[in-house]
Amino acid sequence: MRLVMAGRRGVHQPGASASATAMSLTVRQVEVLSLAAYGLSGKQIARHLGISVRTVEDYFHAMRQRTGAHSNAN
């Protein structure tokens, strides 16, 4: 699995929409989101990153707060 990581706290990609830039994510949030995009569960993400499941849940909660999303389901 290959992940592209940014070297800064906030991630800003060229060509990103204004709303995506306004809600910049931390490098760790991008890692968690990338792993989730590959279909890993919260438990698998935690194991892969060496963090607790609760920490993964906290990252998802913070990302939902920043984006205004109410669910992580499709």
C-alpha beads as a LAMMPS data file, in Angstrom:
LAMMPS data file: protein, C-alpha beads

74 atoms
73 bonds

1 atom types
1 bond types

-500.0 500.0 xlo xhi
-500.0 500.0 ylo yhi
-500.0 500.0 zlo zhi

Masses

1 110.0

Atoms # bond

1 1 1 0.000 0.000 0.000
2 1 1 1.515 3.331 -1.062
3 1 1 0.419 6.534 0.647
4 1 1 1.472 10.044 -0.241
5 1 1 2.103 12.127 2.828
6 1 1 2.571 15.845 3.197
7 1 1 5.374 17.213 5.301
8 1 1 3.323 19.984 6.925
9 1 1 0.639 20.041 9.557
10 1 1 -2.030 21.329 7.140
11 1 1 -2.385 19.657 3.766
12 1 1 -2.983 21.937 0.800
13 1 1 -2.920 20.437 -2.670
14 1 1 -2.601 22.485 -5.849
15 1 1 -5.918 22.726 -7.640
16 1 1 -7.909 21.841 -4.543
17 1 1 -11.225 23.610 -4.188
18 1 1 -11.507 26.569 -1.844
19 1 1 -13.659 24.562 0.563
20 1 1 -11.127 21.709 0.663
21 1 1 -8.333 24.167 1.374
22 1 1 -10.360 25.928 4.062
23 1 1 -10.803 22.694 5.978
24 1 1 -7.191 21.557 5.759
25 1 1 -6.501 18.292 7.489
26 1 1 -3.521 17.322 9.585
27 1 1 -1.018 14.877 8.179
28 1 1 -2.287 12.194 10.558
29 1 1 -5.901 12.794 9.538
30 1 1 -4.878 12.363 5.907
31 1 1 -3.176 9.082 6.835
32 1 1 -6.300 7.815 8.584
33 1 1 -8.550 8.952 5.746
34 1 1 -6.292 7.348 3.136
35 1 1 -6.333 4.027 4.952
36 1 1 -10.122 4.213 5.278
37 1 1 -10.324 4.873 1.533
38 1 1 -8.514 1.569 1.000
39 1 1 -11.335 -0.099 2.911
40 1 1 -9.592 -0.682 6.238
41 1 1 -11.735 -0.726 9.368
42 1 1 -11.029 1.494 12.339
43 1 1 -9.428 -1.444 14.128
44 1 1 -7.206 -2.210 11.132
45 1 1 -6.210 1.452 10.805
46 1 1 -5.310 1.561 14.496
47 1 1 -3.191 -1.562 14.208
48 1 1 -1.467 -0.268 11.049
49 1 1 -0.595 3.099 12.636
50 1 1 0.174 1.755 16.111
51 1 1 -2.537 3.812 17.815
52 1 1 -5.705 2.951 19.699
53 1 1 -9.081 2.432 18.062
54 1 1 -10.363 5.309 20.187
55 1 1 -7.744 7.614 18.664
56 1 1 -8.846 6.601 15.166
57 1 1 -12.445 7.350 16.153
58 1 1 -11.319 10.744 17.475
59 1 1 -9.650 11.522 14.131
60 1 1 -12.842 10.634 12.261
61 1 1 -14.880 12.748 14.667
62 1 1 -12.576 15.733 14.147
63 1 1 -12.751 15.321 10.373
64 1 1 -16.559 15.142 10.479
65 1 1 -16.619 18.293 12.604
66 1 1 -14.383 20.165 10.143
67 1 1 -16.376 19.087 7.091
68 1 1 -19.845 19.231 8.610
69 1 1 -20.442 15.582 7.685
70 1 1 -22.850 13.673 9.901
71 1 1 -21.974 10.098 8.967
72 1 1 -19.044 8.090 7.683
73 1 1 -21.383 5.856 5.649
74 1 1 -21.956 6.284 1.901

Bonds

1 1 1 2
2 1 2 3
3 1 3 4
4 1 4 5
5 1 5 6
6 1 6 7
7 1 7 8
8 1 8 9
9 1 9 10
10 1 10 11
11 1 11 12
12 1 12 13
13 1 13 14
14 1 14 15
15 1 15 16
16 1 16 17
17 1 17 18
18 1 18 19
19 1 19 20
20 1 20 21
21 1 21 22
22 1 22 23
23 1 23 24
24 1 24 25
25 1 25 26
26 1 26 27
27 1 27 28
28 1 28 29
29 1 29 30
30 1 30 31
31 1 31 32
32 1 32 33
33 1 33 34
34 1 34 35
35 1 35 36
36 1 36 37
37 1 37 38
38 1 38 39
39 1 39 40
40 1 40 41
41 1 41 42
42 1 42 43
43 1 43 44
44 1 44 45
45 1 45 46
46 1 46 47
47 1 47 48
48 1 48 49
49 1 49 50
50 1 50 51
51 1 51 52
52 1 52 53
53 1 53 54
54 1 54 55
55 1 55 56
56 1 56 57
57 1 57 58
58 1 58 59
59 1 59 60
60 1 60 61
61 1 61 62
62 1 62 63
63 1 63 64
64 1 64 65
65 1 65 66
66 1 66 67
67 1 67 68
68 1 68 69
69 1 69 70
70 1 70 71
71 1 71 72
72 1 72 73
73 1 73 74
